[in-house]
Amino acid sequence: MSIWKTQKKSTKVSTALEEHSERIFLDCLAANQSPITIFLIGGIRLEGNLMGSDEFTILISTQNKGEQMIYKHSIATICNKIG
C-alpha cells in the first residue's frame, strides 16, 4: 500500500506542474496576442490570435470567423506561428 500512496502523491505533483506550465505558456501567448495554430483532435486546423483562456476554454480571434471559443479537451496541439 505504501507504493500506491507514493505514486498518488507523485501524480498530484506532476499534474500541478503541467497545469502551471500550461498557464505560463498560454498567458505569454495571450499577453502578446500572438498568432497561433491550434490542431483539434479531429484534425481540424484553426489559426488566429490568442485572446485569452481559462480552466476549460481558449478564446482566439480569426480574420474570417471573428472570435472562437475552443474547449481544451478537444485540442491536440497548440503551436505559435513564426513568420
C-alpha positions as CSV (number, residue, x, y, z in Angstrom):
1,M,0.0,0.0,0.0
2,S,2.8,2.4,0.6
3,I,3.9,2.2,-3.1
4,W,0.4,3.3,-4.2
5,K,0.4,6.3,-1.8
6,T,3.8,7.3,-3.2
7,Q,2.6,7.1,-6.8
8,K,-0.5,9.0,-6.0
9,K,1.5,11.9,-4.5
10,S,3.8,11.9,-7.5
11,T,0.9,12.1,-9.8
12,K,-0.5,15.1,-8.0
13,V,2.8,17.0,-8.1
14,S,3.3,16.3,-11.9
15,T,-0.3,17.4,-12.6
16,A,0.2,20.7,-10.8
17,L,3.4,21.3,-12.7
18,E,1.7,20.5,-16.0
19,E,-1.1,22.9,-15.2
20,H,1.4,25.6,-14.2
21,S,3.4,25.1,-17.4
22,E,0.2,25.3,-19.5
23,R,-0.8,28.5,-17.7
24,I,2.6,30.2,-18.3
25,F,2.6,29.2,-22.0
26,L,-1.0,30.5,-22.6
27,D,-0.5,33.6,-20.6
28,C,2.6,34.5,-22.5
29,L,0.8,34.0,-25.9
30,A,-2.3,35.9,-24.7
31,A,-0.2,38.9,-23.4
32,N,1.3,39.3,-26.8
33,Q,-1.9,38.3,-28.7
34,S,0.5,36.0,-30.6
35,P,-0.7,34.3,-33.8
36,I,-1.2,30.6,-33.1
37,T,-2.2,27.5,-34.9
38,I,-4.4,25.0,-33.0
39,F,-4.9,21.4,-34.2
40,L,-8.0,19.8,-32.9
41,I,-8.3,16.1,-32.1
42,G,-10.5,15.6,-35.2
43,G,-7.7,17.0,-37.4
44,I,-9.1,20.5,-37.9
45,R,-6.6,23.3,-38.0
46,L,-7.5,26.7,-36.6
47,E,-5.4,29.8,-37.0
48,G,-5.8,33.1,-35.1
49,N,-4.5,35.3,-32.3
50,L,-4.9,34.0,-28.7
51,M,-7.1,36.4,-26.8
52,G,-7.3,34.6,-23.5
53,S,-8.0,31.3,-21.7
54,D,-9.5,29.9,-18.6
55,E,-9.5,26.5,-17.0
56,F,-11.6,24.8,-19.7
57,T,-11.5,27.1,-22.8
58,I,-9.3,29.1,-25.1
59,L,-10.5,32.2,-27.0
60,I,-9.0,33.0,-30.4
61,S,-9.7,35.8,-32.8
62,T,-9.6,34.9,-36.5
63,Q,-9.7,37.1,-39.6
64,N,-12.6,35.2,-41.3
65,K,-14.8,34.0,-38.4
66,G,-14.3,36.6,-35.7
67,E,-13.8,35.2,-32.2
68,Q,-14.0,31.4,-31.5
69,M,-14.1,29.6,-28.2
70,I,-12.5,26.2,-28.1
71,Y,-12.8,23.7,-25.3
72,K,-9.3,22.5,-24.2
73,H,-10.4,18.8,-24.2
74,S,-10.8,19.0,-28.0
75,I,-7.3,20.4,-28.6
76,A,-4.4,18.1,-29.7
77,T,-1.7,20.7,-30.2
78,I,-1.1,24.4,-29.9
79,C,1.8,26.0,-31.9
80,N,2.8,29.6,-32.0
81,K,3.2,30.8,-35.6
82,I,6.6,32.1,-36.6
83,G,7.0,34.3,-39.6
